[in-house]
Amino acid sequence: MNTPSDHNTLDSLRQRLTAVAQLDASALEAEEIAVLGRKQGELTNQLKALAKLSIEEKRSVGAALNAIKLEFEAAFAARRAELAQGAQSAEARDLDLTMPGRTSWTGSRHPVSIVIDEIVGIFRELGFAVALGPDIENEERNFFALNFPPDHPALDMHDTLYLDQGKGEVPLGEKLLLRTHTSPVQVRVMRDGPPPYRVVIPGLAYRNDPFDASHAPAFSQIEGLAVDEGVTFVDLKATLSHFARRFFGESVKVRFRPSFFPFTEPSAEMDVSCTICGGSGCAACKGTGWLEILGCGMVHEQVLKNCGVDPEKYTGFAFGMGPARIAMLRYGLPDIRLLYGGDVRFLQQFGEIGT
């Protein structure tokens, strides 16, 4: 190995230093290792060999080697920067600025979720808490506690989705099923402790229905329950009328029509003036000027008894509505399947609403 005092070695290093400015990326890395590598770099070895020189030689030769080392480091850094800038320039040359940009969908809240959150928020303002329950229920809570007789058509297999329990004959009331409404949560709330109750219950319900323009086998539902001393039908009407005006606007009109549900007596259906035609009559409201949005009524005396609540002391009202149907009314959707199809183009329209 040439010693540091060998002028030929220093001249060779200077020639290699000059050539650094012409190297490509791979050659640059190899040259840096060959010159400045910790183990076998030529300049590194020269610096290690200084120990063999006299004090005077160490001063002169060491200064020269350190100076050329700094020059090499600067040359390597400058060449790397030059190569990086050249790569960016080449990339910029290859970029077609006339091409349309790529759009990305970052997601948005589903229209039914928007409606559910708004409805729950309105009832929270009225002092209603949120109650939840399991999707799998037994016949007793889903039907019998709610005053459905054992021979009611809703219990038939063509209406209700029963689960296979693998136990042969299951006692009446113990069969498991996917709940057909969120009303079993009302039973759970009342059996959990004494009144008063004031809850709103969002969740999924399941029915053996065909998937068509107005039906779905799995759908969202929101129910409400209020039980206390002295609750009357006047309280029901005042509560639901306030909800309708908060949700659809102060100008909306409300009406209640007599109806029948096994778990309420008296029972009613609530309509609002058509939000599309303003009540003048259109295809959406079938020319009537009214849109049905929910069913309601005073909690049946037998339901209170079944849930351990004294009907002589307490009364209450209950209601139920479908957020998907209300979303269809609000956004003027012709087909409920739009809400379940997962079409990104459709859901993108609600991105701004859901932010």
C-alpha positions in Angstrom: 0.0 0.0 0.0 1.3 3.5 -0.8 2.2 5.6 2.2 0.5 9.0 2.8 3.7 10.7 1.8 3.5 9.2 -1.7 2.6 12.1 -4.0 1.4 9.7 -6.6 -1.3 8.6 -4.2 -2.4 12.2 -3.5 -2.5 12.9 -7.3 -4.6 9.8 -7.8 -7.1 10.9 -5.2 -7.4 14.4 -6.8 -8.1 12.8 -10.2 -10.8 10.7 -8.7 -12.2 13.8 -7.0 -12.5 15.5 -10.4 -14.4 12.5 -11.9 -17.1 12.6 -9.2 -19.1 15.2 -11.0 -19.6 12.8 -13.9 -20.8 9.7 -12.0 -24.3 8.4 -12.2 -26.2 7.3 -9.1 -25.0 3.7 -8.8 -21.4 4.6 -9.6 -21.5 7.5 -7.2 -22.4 5.2 -4.3 -19.7 2.7 -5.2 -17.1 5.4 -5.5 -18.0 6.9 -2.1 -17.5 3.5 -0.5 -14.2 3.0 -2.4 -12.8 6.3 -1.2 -14.4 7.0 2.2 -15.6 3.6 3.3 -14.8 2.8 6.9 -13.1 -0.5 6.3 -11.4 -0.5 2.9 -11.8 3.1 1.7 -8.6 4.3 0.1 -8.6 7.7 1.8 -9.6 6.1 5.1 -6.6 3.7 4.8 -4.3 6.6 4.1 -5.5 8.4 7.2 -4.9 5.2 9.3 -1.4 5.0 8.0 -0.4 8.4 9.4 0.6 6.6 12.6 3.7 5.3 10.8 5.0 8.8 9.9 7.2 11.2 11.8 5.6 14.1 13.6 6.6 16.6 10.9 5.2 14.3 8.2 2.0 13.8 10.1 1.4 17.5 10.3 1.9 18.2 6.6 0.5 15.0 5.1 -2.4 14.8 7.6 -3.5 18.3 6.7 -3.5 17.5 3.0 -5.4 14.3 3.5 -8.1 16.0 5.7 -8.4 18.7 3.2 -9.0 16.3 0.3 -11.4 14.3 2.5 -13.6 17.4 3.0 -13.5 18.1 -0.8 -14.6 14.5 -1.5 -17.5 14.8 1.0 -18.6 18.1 -0.5 -18.3 16.6 -4.1 -20.4 13.5 -3.3 -23.1 15.7 -1.6 -23.2 18.1 -4.5 -23.5 15.3 -7.1 -26.3 13.6 -5.2 -28.3 16.9 -5.1 -27.7 17.4 -8.8 -28.9 13.9 -9.6 -32.0 14.3 -7.4 -32.9 17.6 -9.1 -32.4 16.0 -12.5 -34.8 13.2 -11.6 -37.4 15.7 -10.5 -37.0 17.6 -13.7 -37.5 14.4 -15.7 -40.6 13.6 -13.8 -41.9 17.0 -14.4 -41.3 16.7 -18.1 -43.2 13.4 -18.1 -46.2 15.0 -16.3 -49.2 15.8 -18.6 -50.8 18.8 -16.9 -53.7 18.6 -19.3 -54.9 15.3 -17.9 -57.9 15.5 -15.5 -57.0 14.9 -11.9 -57.9 11.7 -10.1 -60.8 12.1 -7.7 -60.9 10.2 -4.4 -64.0 9.4 -2.3 -63.2 9.9 1.3 -66.6 8.7 2.5 -69.7 10.3 3.9 -72.5 9.6 6.4 -75.3 7.5 5.0 -78.6 9.4 4.5 -80.4 7.0 6.9 -77.7 7.6 9.6 -78.1 11.4 9.1 -81.9 11.1 9.7 -81.5 8.8 12.7 -79.0 11.2 14.4 -81.3 14.1 13.8 -84.4 12.4 15.1 -82.6 11.1 18.2 -81.2 14.6 18.8 -84.7 16.1 18.7 -86.0 13.7 21.3 -83.0 14.2 23.4 -84.0 17.8 23.7 -87.3 16.6 25.1 -85.6 14.6 27.8 -85.6 11.2 26.1 -82.6 8.9 26.7 -81.3 6.4 24.2 -82.0 2.7 24.9 -80.6 -0.3 22.9 -81.2 -4.0 22.8 -80.1 -7.2 21.0 -81.2 -8.1 17.5 -82.0 -11.7 18.6 -85.1 -12.0 20.8 -87.5 -14.6 21.9 -91.2 -14.8 21.0 -92.3 -13.7 24.5 -90.6 -10.3 24.4 -91.1 -9.8 20.7 -94.8 -10.7 20.6 -96.6 -12.0 23.7 -95.4 -9.3 26.2 -96.6 -6.8 23.6 -100.2 -8.3 23.6 -99.8 -10.3 20.4 -102.0 -13.4 20.6 -100.3 -16.8 19.9 -102.3 -17.1 16.6 -101.4 -13.7 15.3 -100.3 -13.8 11.6 -97.1 -12.0 12.5 -95.8 -15.1 14.2 -96.0 -17.1 11.0 -92.8 -18.2 9.2 -93.7 -16.2 6.1 -93.5 -13.0 8.2 -90.9 -13.7 10.9 -87.3 -14.9 10.6 -86.9 -17.7 13.2 -83.5 -19.1 14.2 -82.8 -22.9 14.2 -82.1 -23.7 17.9 -81.5 -27.4 17.2 -83.5 -28.5 20.3 -86.5 -30.1 18.7 -89.7 -28.8 20.1 -89.2 -25.4 21.8 -91.7 -24.2 24.4 -94.1 -21.5 23.4 -92.5 -18.1 23.8 -88.9 -19.4 23.9 -88.3 -19.6 20.2 -85.5 -17.3 19.1 -86.0 -15.0 16.1 -84.6 -11.8 14.6 -86.7 -9.1 16.1 -89.4 -7.8 13.9 -89.4 -4.4 15.5 -87.5 -2.6 18.2 -90.5 -2.8 20.6 -88.8 -5.7 22.7 -86.5 -3.0 24.0 -89.5 -1.3 25.5 -90.3 -4.5 27.4 -86.7 -4.7 28.6 -86.8 -1.1 29.8 -90.0 -1.5 31.7 -88.9 -4.8 33.3 -85.5 -3.3 34.3 -87.0 -1.0 36.9 -89.9 1.2 38.0 -91.2 4.2 36.0 -90.8 6.9 34.9 -89.4 6.0 31.5 -88.6 8.3 28.7 -86.5 6.6 26.0 -86.0 6.6 22.2 -84.9 3.3 20.7 -83.0 3.3 17.4 -82.0 -0.1 15.8 -82.4 -2.7 13.1 -85.5 -4.8 12.6 -86.0 -7.9 10.3 -88.9 -9.2 8.5 -89.4 -11.9 5.9 -90.3 -9.4 3.2 -89.2 -9.3 -0.5 -86.6 -6.6 -1.4 -88.5 -4.2 -3.6 -89.0 -0.5 -4.1 -90.7 0.0 -0.7 -89.7 -3.0 1.4 -86.4 -4.4 2.8 -85.8 -7.6 4.8 -83.6 -5.6 7.2 -84.4 -2.0 8.0 -83.8 0.7 10.6 -86.5 1.6 13.0 -86.9 4.2 15.8 -89.4 3.7 18.6 -90.1 5.9 21.7 -91.7 5.2 25.0 -92.8 7.5 27.8 -94.5 6.1 31.0 -95.2 8.1 34.1 -98.1 9.2 36.3 -100.8 11.2 34.4 -99.5 10.8 30.9 -102.3 11.3 28.4 -103.0 11.3 24.6 -102.5 15.1 24.8 -98.9 14.5 25.8 -98.4 12.1 22.9 -99.8 14.6 20.3 -97.8 17.5 21.7 -94.6 15.5 21.7 -94.9 14.1 18.2 -96.2 17.4 16.7 -93.2 19.2 18.2 -90.9 16.5 16.6 -92.6 16.9 13.2 -92.2 20.7 13.2 -88.6 20.5 14.3 -87.7 17.9 11.7 -89.8 19.0 8.7 -90.1 22.8 9.4 -92.5 25.0 11.4 -94.9 25.3 8.4 -95.7 21.5 8.3 -99.2 20.4 9.2 -99.9 17.3 11.3 -102.9 15.1 11.6 -103.7 11.9 13.6 -105.9 9.1 12.2 -107.4 6.2 14.2 -105.6 2.9 13.7 -105.0 -0.4 15.5 -101.9 -2.0 17.1 -101.9 -4.9 19.6 -99.7 -3.0 22.0 -101.4 0.4 22.1 -105.0 1.5 22.8 -106.1 3.9 21.5 -103.8 3.8 18.5 -103.2 6.3 15.7 -101.1 6.9 12.6 -99.6 10.3 12.2 -99.4 12.1 8.9 -97.6 15.3 7.9 -98.4 17.6 5.0 -96.5 16.5 1.9 -93.1 18.1 2.0 -92.8 17.8 -1.8 -96.0 19.5 -3.0 -96.8 21.5 0.2 -100.1 19.6 0.6 -101.5 20.4 -2.9 -101.3 16.8 -4.0 -98.6 15.0 -6.1 -97.4 11.5 -7.0 -95.4 11.2 -3.8 -98.5 11.6 -1.6 -100.8 10.0 -4.2 -102.7 13.2 -4.5 -103.8 13.3 -0.9 -101.4 16.1 0.2 -100.4 13.9 3.3 -97.6 11.5 4.0 -97.7 8.9 6.8 -94.6 8.9 8.9 -95.3 6.9 12.1 -97.7 4.8 14.2 -98.4 5.6 17.8 -100.8 5.2 20.7 -101.2 4.9 24.5 -99.5 1.8 25.9 -102.0 -1.0 26.3 -103.0 -1.8 29.9 -102.1 -5.4 29.3 -98.6 -4.5 28.1 -98.0 -2.6 31.3 -99.2 -5.6 33.4 -97.0 -8.0 31.4 -94.0 -5.8 32.1 -94.7 -5.4 35.8 -96.0 -1.8 35.7 -99.1 -0.9 37.6 -101.7 0.4 35.0 -103.8 1.9 37.8 -101.0 4.3 38.7 -99.0 4.7 35.5 -99.9 5.5 31.8 -97.8 6.0 28.8 -97.5 6.4 25.1 -95.3 4.8 22.5 -94.5 5.4 18.8 -92.5 3.9 16.0 -91.2 5.2 12.7 -88.9 4.0 9.9 -85.9 6.4 9.3 -85.4 5.0 5.8 -89.0 6.0 4.8 -88.5 9.4 6.3 -85.1 9.7 4.4 -87.0 8.9 1.2 -89.5 11.7 2.0 -86.9 14.2 2.9 -84.6 13.6 -0.1 -87.3 12.7 -2.6 -86.0 9.2 -3.3 -88.3 7.0 -5.5 -86.9 3.6 -4.4 -85.8 2.4 -1.0 -83.2 0.1 -2.6 -81.1 3.2 -3.3 -80.4 3.3 0.4 -79.1 -0.2 0.6 -77.3 -0.6 -2.8 -73.9 0.8 -1.7 -73.6 2.9 -4.9 -70.8 5.4 -4.2 -72.2 7.8 -6.8 -75.4 8.0 -4.9 -73.8 8.2 -1.5 -71.5 11.0 -2.6 -74.4 13.3 -2.9 -74.8 13.3 0.9 -71.1 13.9 1.6 -71.5 17.6 2.3 -74.7 17.0 4.3 -72.9 14.4 6.4 -69.8 16.4 7.3 
